[in-house]
Structure formats: structure tokens, C-alpha cells
Amino acid sequence: MRKEKDSIYIPMILVLVLVGGFISSCANMARPGGGPKDETPPVFVKSDPLPNQINVKKNKIEIEFDEIVLVEKATEKVVVSPPQKEMPLIRTSGRKVIVELKDSLRPNTTYTIDFADAIVDNNEKNVLENFSFAFSTGSIIDTLQVSGILLNAENLEPVTGMLVGLHSNLNDSAFTKTPFERIASSDARGYFSIQNVSPGTYRIYALKDLNRDYRFDNATEDIAFTDVTVVPSVETVIRPDTIWTDSVTIDTIMMKQVVLYHPDNILLKSFNENFKNHYLEKSERLSPQKMSLYFSAPNDTLPKMKPLNFDSEDWAYVESNVTNDTIHYWLKDSVLYKRDTLIFESYYMRTDSLRKLSMYTDTLKMIYRRKKTVAKERRKKDEKETPAIEFLKLSAIVPSSLNIYDFLRFEYAEPVDTIDRNAIHLEIKNDTLWNPVEFTFNRDSVKMRMYLLKHKWRPGEEYRISIDSLAGLSVYGTPTDKFSQTFKVRALEEYSNLYLATQGVTDSAFVELLNSNDTPVRKAPVVDGGAEFLYLDPGTYYARLVIDKNGNGKFDTGNYVEKRQPEDVYYYPKVLKLKANWDVEQDWDVFALPLEQQKPRAIVKNKPKDEKVADETDEGSSESDMPFSNQ
């Protein structure tokens, strides 16, 4: 009987072990430990309908691959052309990608489903790059293509995920009133390819489509357009194909046919028109003497304020910033600022329902809510204590190490009525003595509460600035307090100087020096074929040049209605390494390289995930390449 039990239990144990191992292997979909890593992207196996099949009538497309796949960020990456009003349903089922088009199929139309880099395998996330699928509802399938690159106009960054579309309607209104006929999306390098295009003449545009209607009907959307039309074509050329035995030995040179689609070098520069709705964001009165208005966008003119509950024409000092979107009113009359409520009829420009600027009339109640007197202050008042002098608050910008080209800044908390220049002293230290020097002390041309002290500084010398107590009074009679600080001017040996000799530029232009974050740190105009930068901190810089068409010293964006392109921007393609106490003169042929090759890779922010940032010495000239000369 014992042997019979053994013969029964042993097979049952084996079965349990085998079942447990099978379940474990099913649960673990990863590759077995120790095996080679899967680096191969999914491979297309078959589809229904077939690739490039004609006379297709069904909306459901199934594409099968050789392994389990996923579609990442389908709504962002997958683009169907012609564009769909209703979002297609895109899903995966094992090895299949299934696309269901919700719109009715158009007759005699070629459809393209561009997956870009959305398809990956399930295990290692290997990407199937630039995969697209096409079919036709008619008897022919269109095969032409147009391609190019999309850059940001202001900084030449590759633009990712922006729609690029075609219109056979050549009227300017087509871009704003009708959806694109065929579209593609720009990839991580800014590259785009619009496929399966029919013969004809087109206009090409790019659009950051915020509302998914495939047309430029929102002034806040990024756009790009060209001034020329596009005529797609194709040609077949014979090119040599070299087969190598090894890395240095040629085995065979064969001639092969290559199909080329044109145009394949379209350059689009995207921009935003910087449209902003104009409206009054906030009005406030936080102190008895001061009222403030805050607008949502810059204004060309100041608003008009008509008093309603008092009579006065000259009732305030008006302080505005450069863009007139922040305005402070400092009340002049004590009778006014002792009143809790002031009422005004205000006239200012506001965006209407048609997105046009028009004059708007508003009634503003400027209310000051007085704080309750605390018990301590009441006791002081009852005891008739002598209050301490309340001085006018001062914000002084006097760095301990001053740049030789800089000046001192003093900003008061209230508008200043009078100030005694004789109570302000600037001295230079000679040995142990402080000797007075001449200077100017004037109100800033924009900021009414800011004063600037300027002097031709001596490099490497120590200075002292002193302001006597009661040197000035605010418009409300508040006195200024005393102030004193010493500082040292930096020596010439601490700086580097740079001259960029710009070749090929004949228009008005300026050059911006950039840091490693692509942020401007200095700006200089192009004069007589070059831009000069004096007293630079040693370090690493980059440079870009702006063709300043209107001479206003800043980059100006474009406008579609006016058919105005943004101002042209160019990058110096190498790094500039500056050392202390050295002068650098560098030639720059501004138009030598195509725009897409100009910006140094070290400061390109929009890079593909798999791209490694090159070392700066590989990006451009090294220190030994630079024509340094001792000062």
C-alpha cells in the first residue's frame, strides 16, 4: 500500500511545480535575465487595408507588427491627413494598432496616418521612427511630398509638435477661414514632411492649433507663413551606393535609383503676434495718497480720469511704467487723500467682442479702508508723546563692486518734491583721505521716483557716497534720511573686450551676447561692419544678430494680416570664450551657414531625447582658436 501512495503523490507534485512555473513565466513579460537587450523597434507585418490600397470604404484600420506594441501620446503625436473634425480613436490590442476614423470618409481622397515616433514596443520602448500609413478612397493614391524645417523666428529653436499644412486655395483668407487640406506635425528636430500630396500649387503654413479647428482664427496662436507658393514635384536620379568590405576598404560601388521629392528644404519661421486682450485688471488704493491702475497689456496712451465727486484738474502726480500698463496716481491735495472714497469716470482702450481696440468708459470707486488704531498708538496720543521722525524710505542700489560703466540708483518710496544736491557727496579715497569728486544726480527719464548718480569712474579705485539727513522732502513733506556707503570700482584687468566683425550685413542691426541659457546679457548696435562689447566679465558667451528693420533696438514679431514677417535673426555658430585682460576680435560671416545649422547645439533647448549634448570644444572654436591679444 505504501508504494501505491508514492506512485500517486509524486506525479501530483510534478504537476504543481510545472503549473507554478508556467504561471510565473506568463506573468513576467520581460526578457529572460542574461539575454541580449532588445534594441530593435517593432517591424510592420501586415495590415487591413493594405498599405497604399485604393478604393477603401471602411473607417477602421488595423496594423499588425511582429511584437506587442504601444502608442504613446496618441492625441499629441499621431496626425491624420486630411485633418479630422472629430478625434480618431487610436488603441492597441497586443501586436495590433487600431485606428477608427470618426469622420465620414471623403470620396477620391488619399488618407495619411502619420504616427511619427508614437509606436514603441512593449518591453524596451524601442521607437519605430517616422512610421506612416496611407490609403485612398478613390482609384488613385497621391504620392507627392513637401518637407522642410520649422524654427522659432526669435531664437532659431526647432519647433516640435506644430501643425504644418497646405492650402490649394491661394487666397490669404484660406488660412483664417478654412481648415488645412493636408497636414503634418513637426518632430523634435523641427522637421516636417507632408505626404501623399496631389499635384498642384499650394500655400504652406504652420499653426499651433489651440482649438483644433485647423485654421488661424485665434490671435494668440503661434503661426508661420511664406511669401511664395509651393509646387510639389518628384524626380528619379542615379546615385552611387558604396558597399564597404570594412571601415576603410571599398568592396563595390553600385549605381542605384533614388526618388527625390521637391521641395524638401522649406524653411518656416514661427512667431506669435503677441496679441493680448486689453482690459483693466485691477484698481486699488492701498494708501491714502496713492491710487493704482493695472492693465492686462501695454497701452500707447494713458487713460483719462475725470473726477466725479470733487472738482480739480491738477489733482495728482502721474507715474507710469514704459508700457503704460501700470499707472500710479499720487494725490496732491491733502483734502483729497483724507477722503475715504474718490469716484472717477475713466476712459481707456479695451478689446471689444470683435477683438478690436475701442474706447471704453468705466466708473471707478477708489476706496481707502483705514486701519483701526492699535491700543499702543492711542496711549501715545493720549500721553502726548513726541512721535519719532518718519523718514522717507529709500532703496539704494550701490553694489560693493561696481562695474566701470555702471551708475548708482536711488529709488524713493514717494515722489520727491525738493532735494539739495549740495547735501549729496561723492568722494574718492587717496591713501587714507577722502577727496570730493564731481558727479551728476538726476531723476530718471522714465521712473519718477528713481534718481541716478553718474560719474566717470576710475578703474580699481574706492569711493564713498554720502547723503545728509533732511537732504530732500517728498511731495507730502516726508524728509529723507541720511545714507552712506563705500564701494570699489572694478579694475580694467578684470574685464575682457570683444569685437565682432559682421560680414554681409548692410541693414540696421544689433548683436546680443548670450549666456549658456540663451539669455541676452549685453546688446550693441552694428556700426561700420561690427559690434563692440567693452568691459565684459570673463566667461563663455554666444551671440545672435537681429536685423533691426525699424531701428527700435528690439526684435519685432510678424503679423499675418499685414503680411509682415518677423525680423530676421542669425546666430554665431561657435562658442566665444573670453579671458580676463584680453581683447578678442572675431570675424562673423552672418550668412555663411543655413539658419538651421547656425545655432550652437550647446544652447539648443529642444533636442531629441536620444541626442547627447556635445562638448563645447566640439561645438565650435576652442580657446586656442580664438585670436586673443594682450591688452
C-alpha positions in Angstrom: 0.0 0.0 0.0 2.9 2.4 0.7 4.3 2.1 -2.8 0.9 2.8 -4.3 0.7 6.1 -2.3 4.1 7.1 -3.5 3.2 6.5 -7.1 0.2 8.8 -6.7 1.8 11.7 -4.8 5.0 12.1 -6.9 3.2 12.9 -10.2 1.0 15.4 -8.4 4.0 17.3 -7.0 5.5 17.4 -10.5 2.2 18.8 -11.9 2.1 21.5 -9.3 5.7 22.5 -10.0 5.1 22.7 -13.8 1.9 24.7 -13.4 3.6 27.1 -11.0 6.5 27.7 -13.4 4.1 28.2 -16.3 2.1 30.8 -14.3 5.3 32.6 -13.3 6.5 32.7 -16.9 3.2 34.2 -18.1 3.3 36.9 -15.5 6.8 38.0 -16.4 6.8 39.5 -19.9 10.3 40.9 -19.7 13.2 39.3 -21.5 15.0 36.4 -19.6 17.9 37.5 -17.4 21.3 37.4 -19.0 20.0 37.6 -22.6 20.9 40.5 -25.0 18.9 43.7 -24.7 16.2 44.1 -27.3 17.2 47.3 -29.3 15.1 46.6 -32.4 12.0 48.6 -33.0 8.7 46.9 -34.0 8.5 45.6 -37.6 5.4 46.0 -39.7 3.9 42.6 -40.6 0.5 43.2 -42.3 -2.5 45.5 -42.3 -6.1 45.8 -43.2 -6.5 47.6 -45.6 -3.1 47.1 -47.2 -0.6 50.0 -47.4 -1.5 52.4 -50.2 -4.6 50.4 -51.0 -7.2 52.1 -53.2 -11.0 52.2 -53.1 -11.1 51.8 -49.4 -14.6 52.2 -47.9 -14.2 51.4 -44.2 -13.1 53.7 -41.4 -11.3 51.1 -39.3 -7.6 50.4 -40.0 -5.7 47.6 -38.3 -1.9 47.5 -38.5 0.0 44.4 -37.1 3.6 44.2 -36.0 6.0 41.5 -35.0 5.7 42.1 -31.3 3.4 43.7 -28.7 3.3 47.5 -29.2 2.1 50.6 -27.5 1.1 54.0 -28.9 2.4 56.8 -26.7 0.7 60.2 -26.5 -1.5 59.4 -29.5 -3.5 62.6 -29.3 -0.3 64.6 -29.4 1.8 62.7 -31.8 -0.5 60.9 -34.3 -1.7 63.2 -37.1 -4.3 62.2 -39.7 -4.4 64.0 -43.0 -6.7 65.4 -44.2 -7.5 66.7 -40.7 -10.4 65.2 -38.8 -13.1 67.3 -37.1 -13.7 64.5 -34.6 -10.7 62.9 -32.9 -9.9 59.4 -34.2 -10.0 56.5 -31.8 -6.4 55.1 -31.6 -5.8 52.0 -29.5 -3.6 48.9 -29.3 -4.5 45.2 -28.9 -1.5 43.0 -28.5 0.5 43.4 -31.7 -2.1 45.5 -33.4 -2.6 49.2 -33.7 -6.2 50.0 -34.4 -7.3 53.4 -35.8 -11.0 54.2 -36.1 -11.8 57.4 -38.1 -14.9 59.1 -36.7 -15.4 61.4 -39.6 -17.1 60.2 -42.8 -14.5 59.2 -45.4 -14.2 61.7 -48.3 -14.5 60.3 -51.8 -11.5 60.2 -54.0 -9.2 61.2 -51.2 -5.8 59.9 -50.1 -5.6 59.5 -46.3 -2.3 59.5 -44.3 -1.9 58.4 -40.7 1.4 59.8 -39.5 2.5 58.1 -36.3 5.8 60.0 -36.0 7.6 58.3 -33.1 4.4 57.3 -31.2 4.8 53.5 -31.8 7.1 51.6 -29.3 7.5 48.0 -28.3 6.0 46.9 -25.0 9.2 45.8 -23.3 12.1 48.1 -24.0 10.1 51.0 -25.5 12.1 50.9 -28.7 10.8 53.6 -31.0 9.5 53.0 -34.6 10.6 56.3 -36.1 8.7 58.1 -38.8 6.1 55.4 -39.4 3.1 56.4 -41.5 0.3 54.6 -43.3 -1.7 55.7 -46.3 -4.7 54.5 -48.3 -7.1 56.0 -50.8 -10.9 56.1 -51.1 -10.6 56.6 -54.8 -8.9 54.8 -57.7 -5.6 56.5 -57.3 -3.3 57.4 -54.4 -1.4 60.7 -54.3 2.3 60.3 -53.7 3.9 63.7 -53.8 5.6 65.1 -50.7 6.8 68.5 -49.4 9.1 68.8 -46.5 11.3 71.2 -44.6 12.1 72.5 -41.1 10.3 74.7 -38.7 12.3 77.1 -36.4 11.3 79.7 -33.8 11.8 83.1 -35.5 13.3 84.8 -32.4 15.8 82.2 -31.2 16.0 79.6 -34.1 14.9 76.8 -31.8 13.5 73.7 -33.6 9.7 73.8 -33.0 8.1 70.4 -32.0 4.6 69.3 -32.4 3.3 72.2 -34.5 1.0 71.6 -37.4 2.2 72.4 -40.9 -0.5 72.5 -43.5 -1.3 73.1 -47.2 -4.0 75.1 -48.9 -4.7 74.9 -52.7 -6.9 78.0 -52.2 -4.2 80.7 -52.6 -6.3 83.5 -51.2 -5.0 84.9 -47.9 -8.3 84.3 -46.2 -8.0 80.5 -46.7 -5.6 80.3 -43.7 -8.1 82.1 -41.4 -11.4 80.7 -42.6 -11.0 77.1 -43.9 -9.2 74.0 -42.4 -6.0 72.7 -43.9 -6.3 70.3 -46.8 -3.2 68.2 -45.8 -1.2 68.4 -42.6 1.8 67.0 -40.8 3.4 67.7 -37.5 7.0 68.9 -36.8 9.2 66.5 -34.9 11.8 67.1 -32.2 14.3 68.5 -34.7 11.7 70.8 -36.2 11.5 68.6 -39.4 8.2 68.1 -41.1 7.0 66.1 -44.2 3.6 66.4 -45.7 2.9 63.2 -47.5 0.5 61.9 -50.2 0.0 65.3 -51.7 -1.8 65.7 -55.1 -0.2 67.7 -57.9 -1.0 71.5 -57.8 0.1 74.8 -56.4 -0.2 75.4 -52.7 0.5 77.9 -49.9 2.1 76.4 -46.8 1.6 77.5 -43.2 2.4 76.4 -39.7 -0.1 76.7 -36.8 -0.1 75.9 -33.1 -3.7 74.9 -33.2 -5.1 75.6 -29.7 -8.8 74.8 -30.6 -8.2 72.0 -33.1 -10.1 73.7 -36.0 -7.0 73.6 -38.3 -7.2 77.3 -39.2 -5.8 80.6 -37.8 -8.8 82.1 -36.0 -7.2 82.7 -32.6 -4.8 85.6 -32.4 -2.9 84.0 -29.6 -1.8 81.0 -31.7 1.7 80.7 -33.0 1.9 80.7 -36.8 4.3 80.7 -39.7 3.8 81.5 -43.4 5.9 82.1 -46.5 5.6 84.7 -49.2 5.9 82.1 -52.1 3.8 79.3 -53.3 4.8 75.6 -53.3 4.6 73.3 -56.3 5.3 69.6 -55.4 7.3 67.5 -57.8 9.2 64.3 -58.0 12.3 63.1 -59.9 14.4 59.9 -60.1 18.2 60.3 -60.0 21.0 57.8 -60.3 23.4 57.9 -57.3 26.4 55.7 -56.4 25.9 53.3 -53.5 29.1 52.2 -51.8 29.5 48.8 -50.2 32.4 48.6 -47.8 34.4 45.5 -47.0 35.5 47.1 -43.7 35.7 50.6 -42.4 38.5 51.6 -44.9 38.1 49.3 -47.8 35.6 49.7 -50.6 34.1 46.4 -51.9 31.7 47.6 -54.5 30.3 50.8 -55.9 26.8 50.3 -57.4 24.6 52.8 -59.1 21.0 52.9 -57.8 17.9 54.8 -58.5 16.7 57.3 -55.8 13.4 59.0 -55.8 13.5 62.7 -54.7 10.5 64.8 -53.7 10.6 68.5 -54.0 10.6 70.9 -52.4 12.4 69.3 -49.5 14.0 72.4 -48.0 11.2 74.7 -47.0 12.1 76.9 -44.1 9.3 78.2 -41.9 9.9 80.6 -39.0 7.2 80.6 -36.4 6.1 83.5 -34.3 3.4 84.9 -32.1 1.8 88.2 -32.9 1.8 88.9 -29.1 -1.9 89.7 -29.2 -3.3 90.4 -25.7 -6.7 91.4 -24.7 -6.7 94.9 -23.3 -8.7 95.4 -20.1 -8.3 96.8 -16.7 -7.1 94.0 -14.4 -7.2 95.8 -11.1 -7.7 99.2 -9.5 -6.6 99.8 -5.9 -5.9 102.4 -3.2 -3.7 100.9 -0.6 -2.6 104.2 1.0 -4.5 107.5 1.3 -2.2 109.3 -1.1 -1.7 106.7 -3.8 -4.1 105.1 -6.3 -3.0 102.4 -8.9 -4.4 101.0 -12.1 -3.1 97.8 -13.6 -3.9 96.9 -17.3 -3.6 93.5 -18.9 -1.4 94.7 -21.8 0.8 97.6 -22.9 -1.0 100.9 -23.9 0.0 103.6 -26.3 -1.6 106.3 -24.2 -2.6 106.9 -20.6 -6.2 106.6 -19.5 -8.2 109.8 -18.8 -9.5 110.1 -15.3 -12.4 112.6 -14.8 -13.3 113.3 -11.1 -16.9 112.9 -10.3 -17.2 113.7 -6.5 -14.7 116.6 -6.5 -13.6 119.4 -8.7 -10.0 119.6 -9.7 -7.9 119.4 -12.9 -4.4 119.1 -11.5 -5.2 116.6 -8.7 -2.3 114.1 -9.0 1.3 113.3 -9.9 1.0 110.6 -12.6 3.7 107.8 -12.5 3.7 105.2 -15.4 6.0 102.5 -16.5 7.4 102.3 -20.0 4.5 100.3 -21.4 1.7 102.3 -19.7 0.2 99.2 -18.2 0.9 100.1 -14.6 -0.1 103.6 -13.5 0.2 105.2 -10.1 -1.6 108.4 -9.1 -0.1 110.4 -6.2 -2.8 112.7 -4.9 -1.6 116.3 -4.4 -4.3 117.8 -2.1 -4.5 116.7 1.5 -8.2 117.4 1.4 -8.5 114.6 -1.3 -6.3 112.0 0.3 -8.1 112.4 3.6 -11.3 111.3 1.9 -12.1 107.6 2.0 -13.8 107.4 -1.4 -12.9 109.1 -4.6 -15.0 108.5 -7.7 -13.8 108.8 -11.3 -15.1 108.4 -14.8 -12.3 106.6 -16.6 -11.7 106.4 -20.4 -9.3 103.8 -21.7 -8.8 101.4 -24.6 -10.3 98.0 -24.2 -10.6 94.9 -26.5 -14.2 94.5 -27.7 -16.0 91.3 -28.8 -14.5 91.6 -32.3 -11.0 91.7 -30.8 -10.6 95.4 -31.8 -9.4 98.1 -29.5 -12.0 100.7 -28.8 -12.6 103.4 -26.2 -14.3 102.2 -23.1 -15.9 104.3 -20.3 -15.8 103.0 -16.8 -16.7 104.3 -13.4 -14.1 103.7 -10.7 -14.5 104.0 -7.0 -11.1 104.3 -5.3 -11.7 103.5 -1.7 -9.1 103.6 1.1 -10.0 101.4 4.0 -8.4 102.9 7.1 -6.8 100.6 9.6 -8.0 100.6 13.1 -5.7 102.4 15.5 -4.0 100.0 17.8 -4.1 100.4 21.6 -0.5 101.4 21.9 -0.8 104.2 19.4 -3.9 105.5 21.3 -1.9 105.6 24.5 0.9 107.5 22.9 -1.6 110.0 21.6 -3.3 110.4 25.0 0.0 110.8 26.7 1.1 113.4 24.1 4.4 111.6 23.5 6.7 113.1 20.9 6.5 110.8 17.8 9.7 109.7 16.2 10.6 111.3 12.8 9.3 109.2 10.0 11.8 109.3 7.2 11.2 108.7 3.5 12.1 105.1 2.7 15.0 104.7 0.2 16.1 101.7 -1.9 19.7 102.3 -2.8 21.4 100.1 -5.5 25.1 100.6 -4.6 27.0 97.3 -5.2 30.2 96.8 -3.3 32.0 96.1 -6.5 30.8 98.4 -9.2 31.2 97.9 -13.0 33.2 100.7 -14.6 30.3 101.5 -17.0 27.5 101.4 -14.3 25.9 104.1 -12.1 24.3 104.3 -8.7 20.5 104.2 -8.4 18.3 105.6 -5.6 14.6 104.9 -5.5 12.4 106.7 -3.0 9.0 105.4 -1.7 7.2 108.7 -2.7 7.7 111.3 -5.4 10.4 113.8 -4.3 9.5 117.4 -4.3 12.8 119.0 -3.5 16.3 117.7 -3.0 19.5 119.6 -2.1 22.4 118.5 -4.4 24.8 120.1 -2.0 23.8 117.6 0.6 25.0 114.7 -1.6 28.7 113.9 -1.5 30.8 111.6 -3.7 34.4 111.1 -2.6 37.4 109.1 -3.9 39.9 107.6 -1.5 43.5 108.7 -1.9 45.7 106.8 0.6 43.8 107.5 3.8 42.0 110.7 2.7 38.6 111.1 1.1 38.6 113.7 -1.6 35.3 115.1 -3.3 34.7 114.5 -7.0 32.2 115.9 -9.4 29.1 113.9 -10.4 25.6 114.3 -11.7 22.4 113.4 -9.7 19.3 113.5 -11.8 15.8 112.0 -11.9 15.4 109.0 -14.3 13.6 109.8 -17.5 11.0 107.0 -17.0 10.8 106.2 -13.3 9.8 109.5 -11.5 10.9 108.1 -8.1 14.3 107.0 -9.3 17.5 109.1 -9.2 20.7 108.2 -11.0 24.2 109.2 -9.8 26.7 109.2 -12.7 30.5 109.7 -12.7 33.4 108.8 -14.9 34.8 106.1 -12.6 38.5 105.4 -12.2 39.2 101.7 -12.5 40.3 100.0 -9.3 39.6 103.0 -7.0 37.5 103.1 -3.9 34.6 105.6 -3.5 32.2 106.7 -0.8 28.7 108.1 -1.4 27.0 110.1 1.4 23.6 111.7 1.6 22.9 114.1 4.5 19.9 113.8 6.7 17.0 116.0 5.5 18.6 116.4 2.1 15.2 116.3 0.5 11.4 116.2 1.0 8.7 114.2 -0.6 5.6 115.9 -2.1 3.9 115.0 1.2 6.7 116.7 3.3 8.3 113.4 4.4 12.1 114.1 4.9 14.9 111.9 3.5 17.2 110.1 5.9 21.0 110.0 5.9 22.8 107.4 3.8 26.4 106.4 3.4 28.2 103.5 1.7 31.7 102.7 0.3 32.3 100.7 -2.8 35.1 99.9 -5.2 35.2 100.2 -9.0 36.4 97.1 -10.8 39.9 97.2 -12.4 40.4 97.0 -16.2 42.4 93.8 -15.8 39.2 92.1 -14.6 37.4 92.6 -18.0 37.6 91.3 -21.5 36.7 93.2 -24.6 35.1 91.7 -27.7 34.7 93.0 -31.3 32.5 91.0 -33.7 33.2 92.0 -37.4 29.9 91.1 -39.1 30.3 90.4 -42.8 27.4 90.7 -45.2 25.1 92.8 -43.1 24.1 96.1 -44.7 20.8 96.8 -42.9 20.4 98.3 -39.5 21.2 95.6 -36.9 22.2 94.8 -33.4 24.0 91.9 -31.7 23.1 90.3 -28.4 25.6 88.4 -26.3 24.0 85.4 -24.7 24.8 83.2 -21.7 24.6 79.4 -21.7 20.8 79.6 -21.2 20.4 81.5 -24.5 19.5 84.7 -22.5 20.8 88.1 -23.5 23.3 89.7 -21.2 24.6 92.6 -23.3 23.5 94.3 -26.5 25.4 96.5 -29.0 24.4 98.1 -32.4 26.2 97.1 -35.6 28.2 100.1 -36.6 30.6 100.3 -39.6 30.5 96.5 -40.0 30.9 95.4 -36.4 29.6 95.3 -32.9 31.8 96.2 -29.9 31.4 95.0 -26.4 33.6 96.6 -23.7 34.1 95.6 -20.1 32.8 92.1 -20.3 33.0 89.6 -17.5 35.3 86.7 -18.5 33.4 83.6 -19.4 31.6 81.7 -22.1 29.3 83.6 -24.4 27.2 83.1 -27.6 25.9 85.7 -30.0 22.9 86.4 -32.2 22.3 89.2 -34.6 18.9 90.8 -35.3 18.2 92.7 -38.5 16.5 95.7 -36.9 14.3 96.9 -39.8 12.7 99.7 -37.9 15.7 100.7 -35.8 13.9 100.4 -32.5 16.6 98.3 -30.9 14.5 95.2 -30.2 13.2 92.1 -32.0 9.8 92.7 -33.6 7.4 89.9 -34.3 5.4 89.4 -37.5 1.7 90.0 -38.4 -0.3 87.8 -40.8 -2.9 90.4 -41.8 -0.2 92.9 -42.6 1.8 90.2 -44.4 4.8 91.2 -42.2 7.4 88.6 -41.4 9.2 88.7 -38.0 12.6 90.4 -38.1 15.5 88.1 -39.3 17.7 86.5 -36.6 21.1 84.9 -37.0 23.4 83.0 -34.6 27.2 83.0 -34.4 27.7 79.2 -34.8 30.6 78.9 -32.3 31.3 79.5 -28.7 33.1 82.6 -27.6 35.5 82.1 -24.6 36.7 85.3 -23.1 39.6 85.7 -20.6 40.3 88.5 -18.2 42.6 91.3 -19.5 42.3 90.2 -23.1 40.9 91.7 -26.3 39.1 89.4 -28.8 38.3 90.3 -32.4 36.3 87.7 -34.3 35.1 87.6 -37.9 31.5 86.5 -38.5 30.1 85.8 -41.9 26.5 86.1 -40.9 25.0 84.3 -44.0 27.6 81.6 -44.4 25.5 78.8 -42.9 21.8 77.9 -43.4 19.7 79.1 -40.5 19.0 75.5 -39.2 22.8 75.0 -38.9 23.7 78.2 -37.1 22.6 77.8 -33.5 25.3 76.0 -31.4 23.9 72.7 -30.1 25.1 73.5 -26.6 22.4 76.1 -26.2 19.6 74.4 -28.3 17.0 73.6 -25.7 14.7 71.5 -27.9 16.8 68.4 -28.5 15.6 64.8 -29.2 15.6 62.6 -26.1 18.3 60.4 -27.5 20.7 63.2 -28.5 23.7 63.7 -26.3 24.8 67.3 -25.7 28.2 67.7 -27.4 31.1 69.0 -25.5 31.7 72.7 -26.1 35.1 72.1 -27.7 33.3 70.1 -30.4 30.6 72.7 -30.9 33.0 75.4 -32.2 36.3 77.1 -31.6 38.3 76.4 -28.6 40.4 78.9 -26.6 43.4 78.2 -28.9 41.3 79.0 -32.0 40.4 82.5 -30.7 42.5 85.4 -31.9 43.4 86.7 -28.4 45.8 89.6 -28.0 47.1 91.1 -24.7 45.8 94.5 -23.8 
